[in-house]
Amino acid sequence: HVRFLTRQLVVREEDVSDAVGMFDENVELHVIPRGFVYAGSGVKLEDSLIKKYGRCLYVDGDLTLEPDSAACLNMVERLYVEGNVRLTRSLTEEFERVDVAYKSLIDQREVCQQ
């Protein structure tokens, strides 16, 4: 039998039963729900993220939305965020139209650039 030693395991929901037997019972298991793609931890919602991972994103940590993320919200079908979602107040209404699960929303103040 092959066994792996790690503190954390990120695995797709459909692969959990096959993967669990290969790891120590103390492993911290993060299951990516069916249909989602792992997009990383502490990421910003931007065009390149959607192009790379698709329209159903699983974020293991916080997700940041900046004013230039507005167009990306129209491209996203579903979001699953293990942590907090940080966004500017101007994006709140558009964000609430997305099928999303998250820990909490954090209002970021919009920064004026001069």
ABEGO torsion letter per residue (X at the ends): XBBBBBABBBBBAAAAAAAAAABBAABBBBBBBBGBBBAEBGBBBBAAAAAAAEABBBBBEBBBBBAAAAAAAAABABBBBABBBBBBAAAAAAAAABBBBBABBBBBBBBBBX
